[in-house]
Amino acid sequence: MKRKIQKLVLASVRISRIEYWLKSMMQTRGAILMLHRVREERRHTPFQPNRLLEISPDFLAQVLEFLKTANYDFVSIDDISDRLASSRSRKFIAITLDDGYRDNFEVAKPVFEKFGAPFTVYVASGMIDGTAIPWWIILEEVIRTQDKISFSHNGSKLNLLCESTKNKNHAFIILSRIFNSVSEENQRSLAELFAQAYSFDIKAYQLNEMMRWDQVKELASSGLATIGAHTDSHLSIARVTPEQARRDIQIGMDRIFAKTGVRPAHFAYPYGKSRDAGPEEFSLAKEMGFLTSVTTRAGVLVEDHLDHLQALPRISVNGEFQTLNEFRSIVSGVPFFLANRFSMLDVN
Ligand SMILES: [Zn+2]
């Protein structure tokens, strides 16, 4: 339903002339884009439940070309607050990528270099070390290779058929619901058990698919990229105790500093939705010294965000919005302005 409304809003914005009028009323200064993976489309892989987390290098280049033609400046995350403070600033875009996938280095970096576009990679250090337990990846990889899955939870046993793509998608939804409903600690142990039961090597996967530390270091000293923090184990910091949250953030920062020599000054909340990052987490991030922190709440930037630098919204550029027309509407900010009842702030 929510997606239907979103689509309708997008469509109405495209065809209506009020876009120009709304835009001047909103005083949008710029936006932060959120990406995860950048890799070639896997046309022959029908089961892609995490497709939302990736775009192709061609689409990335199209988006950057569009922004360049539309006179947006590409800026580093370091420049956001100055840009927000200056009323004479041109429209700006900061690009961010979460987690630290190897394709960011191998596939996306050359595209950013071509456009001279600075970018930030928020690295979850445990995913680089292979010690994190990224449950959404484990589910996808296990379900892909199985015809049937048996899973015990809360004393009852689930038997899920996974022979067809339809079955596999259904199984992914059912299991995601379970993984999302348990505590962070239980989520970790459930995911570990699940991987073990189906002989999926979580560490080997991450060592293969995530950047190596020497690549993270090369990015950190490239002049074009910034390495941001994203915790160590990629846990939802609002769903653990403040001590656990602080500890996981600190380990992530220390690890990045030890491996690159640069202390991260910017942060991305893992998962980043309202239930993963609210006012308490915004205070914690500020207390831990981050200059900015980004959420996955959707939105563009206005001057008032200067007072909320630990709660910055982003625009997700993802596998579901791979058309420039949709992107153009989104980056205008109009859909958010309408969805937030004529306010550009979503910070509670
Ligand atoms: Zn993440």
Residues whose N, C-alpha, C, O or C-beta is under 5 A from the ligand:
A	BS01	ZN	D98 D99 P270 Y271
